[in-house]
Amino acid sequence: MTLTHKQRLLIALKRSQAYRLPITTHQLMQYFLDKYLSGAMSQAFFERFDLDAITWVVYHKPNEPLGDYKDSLQGETGFLEARRVWSDRRQTFS
């Protein structure tokens, strides 16, 4: 029986056993993609090796009425990199 990516993930979340598990990697380096996969994108890596990629999405949105703004020095965000948000407000931590 062939399972879909979603079915395998649901089985794993139920702590049951599937014939393979969803996977993610935090060490997929652009060097590896360039050297061994002709510069393929991260998603192409998972598709080529028939792996179920778990994609992490983090989005930070500035609260402009409170004086928050995007970091103008941050370039294009990469894989697993969040958009940086700055503020001129001072915060006190106890």
RABELDA-V198650 format. One record per residue. SS is DSSP state (alpha for helix, beta for strand, coil for the rest). D_FIRST is the distance of its C-alpha to the first C-alpha in whole Angstrom. Layout:
# RABELDA-V198650
ss=SS d_first=D_FIRST
ss=SS d_first=D_FIRST
This chain:
# RABELDA-V198650
ss=coil d_first=0
ss=coil d_first=4
ss=coil d_first=6
ss=coil d_first=10
ss=alpha d_first=13
ss=alpha d_first=14
ss=alpha d_first=11
ss=alpha d_first=12
ss=alpha d_first=15
ss=alpha d_first=16
ss=alpha d_first=14
ss=alpha d_first=16
ss=alpha d_first=19
ss=coil d_first=19
ss=coil d_first=19
ss=coil d_first=16
ss=coil d_first=14
ss=coil d_first=11
ss=coil d_first=10
ss=coil d_first=12
ss=coil d_first=15
ss=coil d_first=17
ss=beta d_first=20
ss=coil d_first=23
ss=coil d_first=26
ss=coil d_first=30
ss=coil d_first=31
ss=coil d_first=30
ss=coil d_first=33
ss=alpha d_first=35
ss=alpha d_first=36
ss=alpha d_first=33
ss=alpha d_first=32
ss=alpha d_first=35
ss=alpha d_first=35
ss=alpha d_first=32
ss=coil d_first=30
ss=coil d_first=33
ss=coil d_first=34
ss=coil d_first=30
ss=coil d_first=30
ss=alpha d_first=28
ss=alpha d_first=25
ss=alpha d_first=25
ss=alpha d_first=24
ss=alpha d_first=21
ss=alpha d_first=20
ss=alpha d_first=21
ss=coil d_first=19
ss=coil d_first=16
ss=coil d_first=17
ss=coil d_first=17
ss=beta d_first=20
ss=coil d_first=22
ss=coil d_first=25
ss=coil d_first=28
ss=coil d_first=31
ss=coil d_first=34
ss=coil d_first=37
ss=coil d_first=41
ss=coil d_first=43
ss=coil d_first=47
ss=coil d_first=49
ss=alpha d_first=52
ss=alpha d_first=54
ss=alpha d_first=54
ss=coil d_first=55
ss=beta d_first=51
ss=beta d_first=50
ss=beta d_first=48
ss=coil d_first=49
ss=coil d_first=51
ss=coil d_first=50
ss=coil d_first=46
ss=coil d_first=45
ss=coil d_first=42
ss=coil d_first=39
ss=coil d_first=36
ss=coil d_first=33
ss=coil d_first=33
ss=coil d_first=37
ss=coil d_first=38
ss=coil d_first=41
ss=coil d_first=44
ss=beta d_first=47
ss=beta d_first=50
ss=beta d_first=53
ss=coil d_first=57
ss=coil d_first=57
ss=coil d_first=58
ss=coil d_first=56
ss=coil d_first=57
ss=coil d_first=55
ss=coil d_first=56
